[in-house]
Amino acid sequence: MATSVLHIDLTALTDNWRALDRLTAPSVETAAVIKADAYGLGVAKVGRALVKAGVKKFFVAAAEEGVALRAAIGPSPWIGVFGGHMAGDTDMIADMHLVPMLNSLDQITRHFEALPGAPFGIQLDTGMNRLGLEAPEWEAVKDLVIKARPDLIMSHLACADEPDHPMNAHQLATFREMTEGLTVPRALSATGGILLGPDYHFDLVRPGIGLYGGLPYEDSKAVVRLECPVIQTRDVAPNETVGYSNTWTAEAPTRIATISAGYADGISRKISNAAVLFDGDTPCPLVGRVSMDLITVDITHLDHVPKSLDLLCAHQTVDDLADVAGTIGYEILTSLGGRYLRRYIG
Ligand SMILES: *Cc1c(COP(=O)(O)O)cnc(C)c1O
């Protein structure tokens, strides 16, 4: 059976990084977040393309992801690990020259004892209550930690995709208070924070989703196109039904195309009877339930049988599809399954 093809435009991706880099002052370093296998697009190819474009600092979520990235991009780039230094990570951190963002007193102790003198960063919690040291803990260890010369002090914004949310200013003020007078480089912003303006940029920014063509970076170029081959077509008479549980009934003579993609490929069943696919510029409604490997599409209005239909393309971004599925572009991207053929452009 033919499988769907995920086209990944590395030129668009590196253009997105350059455009985000231009939104900050030249003194602000623009890193790249390529956790979760580069948001599902392939850490090796994406990593190498970004290195070529000039990226010198990367972030991943866990040490294991750092190992895969290091193997792809070689010894020079700096790789930060948001999850910090967990029990069992020491060899990976040391051998692969990873820089853990230490999140707790336990992690600080572990890192200083296991790898004295090895580089590290610090993550502070400024209100998200997810990762990082809270103010009283930080006060207690700040002097000792600063003496060990961290590469970076960072925190993360909870509401950066809502520019008017008061949480942004609150976290900014908290971050400033917690880092006042220190000479260590600081970082607060992911994609959303970059768009909040220069107050939020500090010394380094860490965009992820904006590189991959997702909101909140509205000016990003589309990076993915998901092309699904048509396996079979059939003509359905009025009152006949299509797919599991008979959820769609033809009202008129209808031509149905069955395409090769389904929920086993990360396409949510929630888009059943709701999404459209594209034949070039022409939308074609998805009818019936999304099944494990197959999706059925109404192509009655086309004057030809297409070889394939696009579920993601310039007309339907990851965020458009996310709206239909009741989720966010991030989840659409990172759900895209391992069964697709991945074809890289650029
Ligand atoms: C995922 C993540 C980022 C990147 O966020 P985007 O919204 O994808 O730009 C940056 N910093 C931290 C701590 C993250 O977890």
PDBQT file of the ligand as one rigid body, heavy atoms in Angstrom, charges set to zero:
ROOT
HETATM    1  C1  LIG A 401       9.221  24.038  24.083  1.00  0.00    +0.000 C 
HETATM    2  C2  LIG A 401       9.953  25.139  24.775  1.00  0.00    +0.000 A 
HETATM    3  C3  LIG A 401      10.400  26.257  24.055  1.00  0.00    +0.000 A 
HETATM    4  C4  LIG A 401       9.995  26.516  22.621  1.00  0.00    +0.000 C 
HETATM    5  O1  LIG A 401       8.654  26.957  22.653  1.00  0.00    +0.000 OA
HETATM    6  P1  LIG A 401       7.853  27.400  21.338  1.00  0.00    +0.000 P 
HETATM    7  O2  LIG A 401       6.561  27.879  21.890  1.00  0.00    +0.000 OA
HETATM    8  O3  LIG A 401       7.705  26.159  20.535  1.00  0.00    +0.000 OA
HETATM    9  O4  LIG A 401       8.632  28.440  20.652  1.00  0.00    +0.000 OA
HETATM   10  C5  LIG A 401      11.206  27.171  24.721  1.00  0.00    +0.000 A 
HETATM   11  N1  LIG A 401      11.509  27.025  26.026  1.00  0.00    +0.000 NA
HETATM   12  C6  LIG A 401      11.067  25.967  26.764  1.00  0.00    +0.000 A 
HETATM   13  C7  LIG A 401      11.444  25.867  28.190  1.00  0.00    +0.000 C 
HETATM   14  C8  LIG A 401      10.257  25.001  26.167  1.00  0.00    +0.000 A 
HETATM   15  O5  LIG A 401       9.814  23.966  26.901  1.00  0.00    +0.000 OA
ENDROOT
TORSDOF 0
